[in-house]
Amino acid sequence: MSIILGINAYHGDSSACLVVDGEMVAAAEEERFRRVKHWAGFPSEAIRYCLKEEGMRLADVDYVAINSDPKANLMKKIGYTMKNRPELSLIMDKLKDQNKRRTVDQEFKSAFPDDDLKAEVRHVEHHLAHLSSAFHVSPYADAVVVSVDGFGDFASAAWGVGRGSEISIDDKVYFPHSLGAFYQALTQFIGFPHYGDEYKVMGLAPYGKPSYLEQMRQIVLLQDDGSFLLNLDYFKHHVEKVNYEWESGIPTVGQIYSDRLADLLGPAREKSEELTQRHRDIAHSVQAMYEEAFFHLLNKLHARHGTDNLCVAGGCGMNSVANGKVTLRTPFRNVYIQSAAGDAGGAIGAAFVVHHLVSPKAGRQFVMDHAYWGGHCSEAEVREVLEKNRDQLKAENCSLELMKDEGELCSRTAQAIAEGKVVGWFQGRMEWGPRALGNRSIVCDPRRSDMKDILNLKIKRRESFRPFAPSVLRDSVAEWFEIDAEVPFMMKVFQIREEKRAEIPAVTHVDGSGRLQTVYSHTNPRYHGLISAFNQLTGVPMVLNTSFNENEPVVCKPEEALACFLRTKMDVLVLGDWFIERKQEI
């Protein structure tokens, strides 16, 4: 038996996974346990969960695979430093970041003082881990593989081809050039300063026009071989110290664009400043430029390798709007992006790289067709949580009913959704990746034009321009969307058929699109049963699905789900087999 513990440490979205004899058995992000979004540092709690899930101790692990290799691209680092001579403070800061990190042995001794680490530690280059995280768990025997993100191990992108269990890398883009840095810089410029705010630009973009696309083409310079460069006049991350904090908490990133960007685009927006049409147009142009660069690369790669299969990873792999257009804008026919495409996914990529190195004859047998690799709880644990909170539930005028019949539970919940109620849905194992996919979800009626406002008023309190997503029965996709494809991880945005948009306004974005999740009976029978019951009631084979949280990481444990239900104005909580409802005041 080969036991491999994969970890993403010291990047945002720290995470861990466990691969046993080439099969992934558990995976989770550290933020779910620490309750801090995008938590960065050593993922001790995620490791603890993975081991506990399989009844293992740290001493049982044969290999620890880490998705970072300080020795990778070393000559590129030395050559860049010699040629460009950046500020001494920038160099010293990088050295301090490396030196202040404790060794892997120290981290494990601190987190697991009563257990010994006997495993061999293997470091895997950041982008190879990204490529593996997509290809080695995909259903394809061969595929073009692409990783695009901010920076990792001195590179921002890598691409090549995967065949069998082998991945060969054609080329990379190195520091300081980066599509991820471009998107992040413009996200900051529009007034969204927090780590991970890029999704807000994607949501805002459809409200604008590509009025600044020519200016964007002065920032991102496409190359004949499919790659890209940045016009570094508009950035400062390569010449001076930019504040990066990655350890033991939420990642923070200082301003990476230079003052010259305002000369090109006008003044930057302050965080509290009102959004104007100019900001919307800049957002649209940023997204359009990213797509132009992304598809430029993909078209070159298809011409070079000929396969119709594509696997995408890296932080930019979370750009679901671009992902949904791949088959429209390139010759690729099949696109796989796993549920944690960003840095968290590097944990599984590192683990599978090591697996194929130490077991080269084993071949590939694992395909990730669902995202349910996190923790779960027993009925006894749920009952204990409810008992502890009995007084508060009574004070909130809540009724509790245990429903052992799954069909009845789904029908009752579907009826509540059809009545316009906001329902917390906590079932089975927690999802791997940032998307709620039917186990830690809030579900609502997609037919109500006021449902976005209701959700934001009762729970979410988020920007009005951000859309909500539909979870749709797989067999019904072609009837409701212009593209018929597998989207199990909510990683693609498709256009909703024009004649259907008025029927589901709550999940139809301003441009007629929806970031869908395709739902299958064989991977999530209970969630499939809920949507089927709603379809029987309404003739609509989907529900609005958003993450079960309130300005925090998605809930992990039943006590967090109940706490979120009690402190918000949620109407119903379905906690395992328990149906909990706030009674309406007469």
N, C-alpha and C positions, 0 to 999 in steps of 0.2 A: 504494500500500500504506500502511495506517495501522497503526502499531505503538504500543501503549499498555502502559506498565508500571504496574501497580496495586500500591500498597503500603499495609500497615497498620503504622504506626510509632508508638512511644511509648504503645502499649497492650499489655496482655498478649497473648501469642500473635502476636507480630510475624510478618509474612508478605509474600510478593510473588507476583505472577502476571504473565503476559504474554498480551495479547490482540492478535491479528493479524487485521486486516480482519474484526472481529466474531467471531472464533473464539478461544476460549481454548486455548492450546497448552502451557502449563506453569504450575504453581503449587506452592508449598511453604512450610512454616512454618520460621521461623528456628531454633526449638528443635531441629530434627532435625540441624542442622549444628553448633550450639553445644553440644549435649548438656546443656542446662539446661531443665527443664520450664517452659513458659509464657513463654519468654524475651521480654523487653520491651526495646525500643530501636529502632535503625535496622536493618532486615533486610538487611544487606549480603550475607550469604552466600546467602540465598534469592534475591536479585536476581542474584547471580553465577551461581547454578544456572540460573535461567530464561533468561538470555541465552545461556549455554553450550549449553543444550538445543536452542536454535534456531540456533546458530552465529552469534550476533549480538554486536555491541559496544554499549556504552552510547550511543555516538554515533549509532547507528541508530534509537534510540527517538524517536518524534515527540511523545509526551505522557507525563508522569508524573502519575498520578492518586493522590491521597492521601485516605484516608477520614477526614479531619478538617479542619474549617474554623474557625479561631479567630474569624472574623467572624460565624459563625452565631449566631443567637439573641441578638445583642448587646444589644438593648433589654431582653430578659428578664433578662439578667445585670445590667444597670445598674439596672433597676427593683427586682430582688431585693435588691441591695446597698444601695440607698437606703432601702428599706422596712425591712429587717431588721437592718442594721448589724452584721454578724457580727464576731467578734474580728479586730482588726487583723492578728494573726499568721496567721489563715486567709487573708486577702486577700494579704498579703505572700508567703505560701507559694505561692499560685496564680501570682502574678506571677513569682516566682523559677523555678517550674517551666517557665513559658513562656520566660523569658529565658535559662536555662541550656541550652536545647536549641539545638544548632547549626542553622543554616539548611540547607535541602535541598541547596543548592550546596556548602556546607562538608562535609556528610555524603558526598556523592558524590565530592568531590575527595579526601577522606581514604580512602575505600574503593576508589576507582578512579583512582589517581594518573596512570595512563598512558592514560586515556580521557577524552574530553570529553563533558559533558552539554550537548546542544544542544536538548533537549526543552523544550516549554512545560509548566510545572508548573500543575496544576489541583487546587484543594482542593474536596472534596466533603463536605457536611455528614454527620456520622457516621451518623445514622439513615436518611438517603436512601441512603447506601452500603449499609446493612444491607438495606433494602427492595429495592434493585436486585440485591443478591447472591442473593436468593431469586427474585424475579419475572423478571428478565431472562434467567435461565438455566433457567426452569421450562418445562414443556410447554404452559402455558396461554396463550391469547390474551387472557384477562381474568381477574382474580382480586382478591379482597380481600388486601391486603398489611399485615402487622403486624410491627413490630420492638419487642422488649421486652428491656431489659438493665439494667445498673447505671447508668452515666452516660456520655455522650459528647456533647461540644459543648453542655453545660448541659441536656440532655434525657435522659430515661430510657426513653421509648417514643414511637412514632409509628405512625400507621395511615392507611390510605386505600385507593385502588384503582389497579390497573394495567390499562391497556388498550393493546394493541399494544406500542409501545416507550415509552409515556408512563406516568409514575407521578404521581398527584396525591395530596397528603397532606391528610387531613381535619383532623387535630389531633395534638397531642403532649402528653406529660406532662413537666413541667420539674422541674429541681432545686428542692427537695431530695427530692421524692417519687419513689419507685422500687420496683417489685416486685423488681428485682434486688437492691437494697440491703436490702429486707426479708428476702429469702432468705439473703443473705450474712450479715446481722446475726444471724439465728437459727442459721445454720450455726456462726458463732463461738460463740454462746451455748451450743450443745450440745457444744462442745469440739473443733471442727475448725477450726483457726485459719488454715490455709494458703489462699492464693489458688487458687481452683478446687476447693475441697473440697465444693461443693454436691452433687456426685454421691453423696457418702457419705450425705447426708441422704436422698436419694431411695432409696438402697439400704436404709437403716435403717427408713424409714417403714412398710413393710409389717409390721414386727414390733410396731407399736404400734396404738393406737386414737385416734380424734379427740377425746380427752378435753379438749384445750385449744383447741378450735375457737372457742368463744365468746370466749376471751381473744384469739385471733388476729384476730377481727373487731373488737376494740378497737384493734388495731394498724393493720390495713389497712381503709380506709373506702371502700366502693364507691359510685360516683356514678351518678346517673340516666342520664347520657349514655354510660355504659359505661366511663368512666375510673375512676381510683382516687386516693386520697390516703393519706399516712401520718399516723398520730398521732405527731407529732414529739416528744412527751414521751418516747418510748421510744428516741430516736436522738440522736446528738450531732454527726453529720457536717456539719450545717448551721450550727452555732454555734461550733464550736471546731476547732482543727487536728487532723486525723486523719492519721496517718503513711501516705502513699502513696509508694511507690518504684516507678518504672516503667522506669528507664533501665538498659540494659546488664546485664541479669541477670534473676533470677526476680522477678516482681512481689510486693511485700508490702503488706498493707493492715492498718492499725491497727484497734483495736476501734471499731466504729461504733454500737453500741447503748449506751444510757445506763444508769445504775445503776437507774433506775425499772423496767427490764424485769424485774429480780429480784423486785420487789414484785408483779408480775403473774403470774410463772411460777415463782417460787421461785429458789433460787441457781443461778448458771451452773455448768456442769460444767467442771472443769479438764481439760486435754488428757490427762493420765495417769490421771484418775479412771475407775473402772469405770462402764460403761454400765448404767443401771438402766431399769426399765420406764417411769419418768417421762420419761427422755430419749427413749425410743422413742416414747412417746405425743406428746411435743412434736414430734418429727420428723414423725410422721404428720399432726399438726395443721398444721404448716408447709406440707407438700405439699398438704393439703386446702384450705388458705386460698389458696395460689397458684392451684390449679385453679379455685376459686370465682371469683377475680378474672379469670383468663384467659378462662374460658368466659362470664362476664358481659360482657366486652368483645366476644368473638366473636359472641355472640348478637345484640347490638346492631348490630354491623357487618353481619351477614347480613341482618337486617331492613332496614337502610338501603340496601344495594347489591344484594341479590338473587342475586348469583352464587353458585354452589355450590363454587367453587374458592378455595382459601386458600393463601397463601405466608407462611411464618413465618421470622423471622431474629432476630438478637440473641442475647446470652448465654443468655437464658431460653428461646430456641428449642432449646437443648440438653436441655430437660426432656422426655426421651423418654416418661416416664410420662404426663404431661399430653397430649403430642402423640398418643399412641395412643388417647386417649379423645375426640378432637375429633369424630369422626363419631358417637359415642355420645351426646355431651352438647350438640351443636350441630347445625344443619341442614346444615353443610358436608359435602360428599360426597368431595371430592378435596383432599388436603393435600400440599404440597411443601415440604420442608425440605432444603436442600443440605448436603453433608457437613461443611462448616465454618461452621456457623450463627453462631458467636460472632465475636469481633473479627477473627480471622484472615480470615474471609469478607469483611470490609469491603474487603479488597484487590481482590477481583474485582468487588464492587459498585461501588467507585469507578471501576474501569476501564470497566465497562459504562455507567455514567452518562456518562462522557466520550465513549465511543464513540458513543452515541446523540445526544450534543450536536454532535459534529463531523461525524457521518455520518447526519443525520436521515432521509435517503431510503433508507438501507441496510435498514431493517427488522430484524426479529429472525430469525436463522437458527440460532442455537446453543442446544442443550439439553444441560444437564449430566445425563447418565444414568449416569455412573460417576464414581469418585473417583480414578482412577489418572493423576495429573498430575505426580507427583514423579519423582525420579531413578531410574535403572536402571543395570545394569552388564552388561558383555559376558561371554561364557564365558571369554575370556582373563583378564579381571580376577578372576573367581572362581578360576580355576586358579592365578593368581599368589598370591592370598590363602592358598589351601590349601597351596601349596608353601612359603610363608614360615612356616606353622604346622605343618609336617609333624612335627617332633619332639614338639610338644605333643600333637598328635592321636595319635601313637604311644604317648605316655606315658599318655594317657587310654584306650588300648586301643580305638581307633576304626577301623572299616573304612570305606573310601571306594569308591564305585562310580559311574561315569558312566553314566547311563541316557538315551540319546538318544530312545528310544521313549516319547512322552508317556503313552500308555495304560498301558504297563508301569510307568512312574514313579508314576502315580496309583494303580494297583492295589497296588503294593508299599507305598505310603504308607498307603492305606486299610487294608491288612492290619495294619500296625503300630499304627494308631489302634484298630482292633478288638481288638487284643491288650492294650489299655490303656496303650500307650506315649504319652509326651508328645512331640509333634513340632513342631519349629520349621519354618516354611514361609516361605521367602524367594523371591519370584518377581516378575518384571516391574517395573513402575513403582510407586514408593512412593505410598501413599494421601494424599489431600488432606483435612485435618481430623484430629480426635483419634482416630477409630475405626480399628482394624485391620480391613480388609475383604477379607482373603484374599490379600494380597501381602506383608504384614509381620505374619503371624499365628502364634500358637501354637495348634495344633489337637489336639483330644482326643475321646475317646468320650463322647457325651452320655448314654449308657445307664448309666454307672457311678455309683452313688450316692456312692462315695468319691472321685470325680475332683476335686471342689473341694478336698478335703483334700490329695490328692496334688499338685495344682498349687501350692497355697499352701506346702506343705512343700518341694517341689523348686525352685520358681522365685519365685512371686509374693510370698509372705510378707505378704499384705494381710489386712484385717479379714474375719472369717468371715461377716459379714452381707452382704457385697457379692456380687452374683450374677455368673455367667458367662453369655455370650450364645450363642445358636444361629445359625449360618449355614445357611439352608434353601433347597433348590431351589424356585424360584418356583412351579412347577406343583404343589407339594405343600403350599403354605401353607394352603389351605382345609381340607385333611384334618387338619391338626395344630393350627391356631389358630382362635379364634372369629371373627376378622375376616380377610377375604381382601383384601389390598391390596399395593401396591408399597412396599417398604421397603429400597431399595438401599443406604442410608447408615446403617442401624442407628439411626435417629432416632425410632423408635416402639416402645412396649412394648404387646404384645397379650396377652390371656389365652390360655394353652394349653388346648386342649380337655380337659375333665376326665378323659375316659377315656384320654387319651394321656399324662398327666403322669407316671404311674408308669414309663412306658417311657423317659423322658428326664429323670431326676431331676437330673442334673448341670447342666442349663440351665433348670430350673423353679424360680423363686423361691418364697419361702415363701407368697406369695399366689396362686400358680398362674400367674404371668406369665412372659414371656420377652421380652427386648429383641432382636428378630430382625433379621437381614439377609437379604433376598431375593437369591438368586444366579442370574445369567443366563449362558447359554452365549455370547451375542453380546458381552457386556462383559468377561467373565473366563472364557474357555473352559477354562483349566487348573484353576482352582479349582472350576468347575462339574463338570469331569471327575473331580476328587478326590472330591467329595461324591457324585456318581453312582456311583463305584466303591464307596464305603462303603455306599451304599444297596443295591447289588447283593449285597454281603456280608451285610448285617444287616437289610435291610428298613426302615432308618431313614434318611430323606433329608436328614440334617443332621449337622453336626459342631459340637462346642463350639469357639468361636472367641474367643480373647483376644489382646491386643496382644503383639507380640514385643518384650518388654523386661523388665527387672528393676529396678523403682524408678528409672527413667530415661525420657527420651523414647523413643518407638518407634524401633527400629533403622532406620538409613538406608542404610548401606553394608554390603557382605558381610563386611568385617572386624569390624564391630560385631555382626552376627548370629553369626559364629563365636565371638567373644569371649563373648557371652552364653551360647551353647551350652556352651562349655568351662568357664565358671565356675559354672554351675548343674548340676542333675542331670537336664537334658533328655536324653531317650533317643535321639532321631533329629533330624537337621537335613537338610532338603531345600533345598539351596542352588543355585537354578537347576536344572540337570540332574543335580546331584551328590546322591547318597543317602549320608549319613554317619551311622553308627550306632555307639553304644557297645556293644561286645560284652559279653554277660553273663558274669560270673565263674562258673566251675563249682565 
